[in-house]
């Protein structure tokens, strides 16, 4: 029973660990990508003229965004202006390298991918609040904890010395589509160090009114796959400055050698333990049955049929096995819950934006129990065959204890 308990516990632990890591990798990839497809076209501008005459204003010529809105295969499209070099005046000085995400709230809500359980309230509530005021901004929570900002405060952020935007704080968030709260960089001493990222989410219309139209990204939500955007780019010979396909990134992540080797180690480890359990389980019951030959002979002399003896052994097996399997499953689930934080620590240097959540993979757990049940059925078949070949009727002899 102890052997079976440990086998089930290890199998459940390995299944939960593998599924949690795999699901987290997929969710993390989709979260950082932001949408099914994100791309950025090359914008034409008068940069050459400005270089010759610095007194001129830099003007960008916006491509036709309506093409993506009406593109067959795209469920929705959104303009997203992102800039990672924003400066903001904070208490005690100036904070540089802040991330700006300027959005059209309705289109962004229809297009972006986000797990609403990451925030205390549904993220649509933040978008609805921003839609009520063009000056409304949502800040990352580290603005509140590090610099004491609160809802209703006014902030001024700028792209350069001559381009400034004013915003009114409407809320704080820990997560936002495409936003990594922390990044990890390896220093010269080989140690990874954590750097906090700051985020400002603003209304795109207000940002464009204050600083003009700047090259923005196009985020797309697919109806069924991203083939349509590849066909469009090939047909019109378009080379995007940036292009991210969430599904392609997920496939690449699943094919990562580190992730595949981890899944392989967990799977092989469980199979080896299962085989050892199968062999030990079978050896124990074979020896036990041979030692109980006299007992079976007494049962036969008392009038029990061979079928009744076999039924008794099967009942013994299942009574012991069901209890062991239940205890092993409970121990495995408890162990996975206790040790999952250690796995999170081990993966902290891999730029995982989302917390590692211990997920229950019912399919993997079902396959695990199916394997164990198959093992028990095979063991029972072997034991029944051995019992049928035993000469139980000759086991009881006169004068034998």
Long-range contacts (C-beta under 8 A, 24 or more apart in sequence): 1-320, 1-323, 1-324, 3-277, 3-280, 3-281, 4-277, 4-281, 4-320, 4-321, 4-324, 4-325, 4-328, 5-324, 5-327, 5-328, 5-331, 6-273, 6-328, 7-273, 7-274, 7-277, 7-328, 7-372, 8-324, 8-325, 8-327, 8-328, 8-329, 8-331, 8-332, 8-368, 8-372, 9-328, 9-329, 9-331, 9-332, 9-335, 10-269, 10-270, 10-273, 10-332, 11-270, 11-273, 11-274, 11-328, 11-332, 11-368, 11-371, 11-372, 12-328, 12-329, 12-331, 12-332, 12-333, 12-335, 12-336, 12-365, 12-368, 13-332, 13-335, 13-336, 13-339, 14-266, 14-267, 14-269, 14-270, 15-266, 15-270, 15-332, 15-361, 15-364, 15-365, 15-367, 15-368, 16-332, 16-333, 16-336, 16-340, 16-358, 16-359, 16-360, 16-361, 16-364, 16-365, 17-266, 17-336, 17-339, 17-340, 17-343, 18-262, 18-263, 18-266, 18-267, 18-364, 19-359, 19-360, 19-361, 19-364, 20-336, 20-340, 20-343, 20-356, 20-357, 20-358, 20-359, 21-259, 21-262, 21-343, 21-347, 21-356, 22-254, 22-259, 22-263, 23-357, 23-359, 23-361, 24-352, 24-354, 24-356, 24-357, 24-359, 25-253, 25-254, 25-256, 25-259, 26-250, 26-253, 26-254, 27-115, 27-354, 28-352, 28-353, 28-354, 29-246, 29-249, 29-250, 29-253, 30-113, 30-246, 30-250, 31-113, 31-114, 31-115, 31-175, 31-177, 31-178, 31-353, 31-354, 32-178, 32-180, 32-353, 33-113, 33-178, 33-244, 33-245, 33-246, 33-249, 34-80, 34-112, 34-113, 34-177, 34-178, 34-219, 34-244, 35-78, 35-111, 35-112, 35-113, 35-177, 35-219, 35-220, 35-221, 35-246, 36-113, 36-220, 36-221, 36-222, 36-226, 36-245, 36-246, 36-247, 37-219, 37-220, 37-222, 37-226, 37-229, 37-243, 37-244, 37-245, 37-246, 38-80, 38-178, 38-217, 38-218, 38-219, 38-220, 38-242, 38-243, 38-244, 39-217, 39-218, 39-220, 39-229, 39-240, 39-242, 39-243, 39-244, 40-215, 40-216, 40-217, 40-218, 40-240, 40-241, 40-242, 40-243, 41-215, 41-218, 41-238, 41-240, 41-241, 42-239, 42-240, 42-241, 43-215, 59-212, 60-212, 60-213, 60-214, 60-215, 62-213, 65-218, 68-218, 68-220, 71-220, 71-228, 71-229, 71-232, 72-228, 73-222, 73-223, 73-224, 73-225, 73-226, 73-227, 73-228, 73-229, 74-220, 74-221, 74-222, 74-223, 74-228, 74-229, 75-110, 75-111, 75-221, 75-222, 75-223, 76-107, 76-110, 76-111, 76-220, 76-221, 77-107, 77-111, 77-218, 77-219, 77-220, 77-221, 78-103, 78-104, 78-107, 78-108, 78-110, 78-111, 78-112, 78-218, 78-219, 79-103, 79-104, 79-107, 79-204, 79-216, 79-217, 79-218, 79-219, 80-108, 80-178, 80-204, 80-216, 80-217, 80-218, 80-219, 81-204, 81-207, 81-208, 81-214, 81-215, 81-216, 81-217, 82-178, 82-216, 82-217, 83-159, 83-214, 85-159, 86-157, 86-158, 86-159, 86-200, 87-157, 87-158, 87-159, 88-155, 88-156, 88-157, 88-158, 88-198, 88-200, 89-156, 90-143, 90-147, 91-147, 91-148, 95-147, 95-198, 97-198, 98-157, 98-198, 98-199, 98-200, 99-179, 99-197, 99-198, 99-199, 99-200, 100-157, 100-199, 100-200, 100-202, 100-207, 101-176, 101-178, 101-179, 101-199, 101-200, 101-201, 101-202, 102-201, 102-202, 102-203, 102-204, 102-206, 102-207, 102-208, 102-216, 103-201, 103-202, 103-203, 103-204, 104-203, 104-204, 104-205, 105-130, 105-131, 105-203, 106-131, 108-177, 108-219, 110-221, 111-219, 111-220, 111-221, 112-177, 112-178, 112-219, 113-177, 113-246, 114-175, 114-176, 114-177, 115-354, 118-174, 118-175, 118-354, 119-173, 119-174, 119-175, 123-173, 123-176, 126-170, 126-171, 126-173, 126-201, 129-170, 129-171, 130-170, 130-201, 130-203, 131-203, 133-168, 133-170, 134-203, 134-205, 134-206, 134-209, 135-166, 135-167, 135-168, 135-203, 135-206, 136-167, 136-168, 136-170, 136-202, 136-203, 137-167, 137-168, 137-169, 137-170, 137-200, 137-201, 137-202, 138-169, 138-170, 138-171, 138-172, 138-173, 138-176, 138-200, 138-201, 139-169, 139-171, 139-172, 139-173, 139-198, 139-199, 139-200, 139-201, 140-172, 140-173, 140-174, 140-176, 140-179, 140-181, 140-197, 140-198, 140-199, 140-200, 141-172, 141-173, 141-174, 142-181, 142-196, 142-198, 143-172, 143-198, 144-172, 146-196, 155-200, 157-200, 159-211, 163-210, 163-211, 164-210, 165-202, 165-206, 165-207, 165-210, 165-211, 166-210, 167-200, 167-202, 167-206, 173-199, 173-201, 175-353, 175-354, 176-201, 179-353, 180-351, 180-353, 181-353, 182-353, 183-351, 184-348, 184-349, 184-350, 184-351, 186-349, 192-348, 192-349, 194-348, 217-242, 270-368, 274-371, 274-372, 274-375, 277-375, 278-375, 278-378, 278-379, 281-375, 281-379, 282-379, 282-382, 282-383, 285-317, 285-379, 285-383, 286-382, 286-383, 286-386, 289-313, 289-383, 289-386, 289-387, 289-390, 293-390, 293-392, 293-395, 294-395, 294-396, 294-400, 296-387, 296-390, 296-392, 296-395, 297-392, 297-393, 297-394, 297-395, 297-396, 298-396, 300-392, 300-393, 300-395, 300-396, 301-396, 306-387, 306-388, 306-392, 309-387, 309-392, 310-384, 310-387, 313-383, 313-384, 313-387, 314-380, 317-376, 317-379, 317-380, 317-383, 318-376, 321-376, 325-369, 325-372, 329-365, 333-360
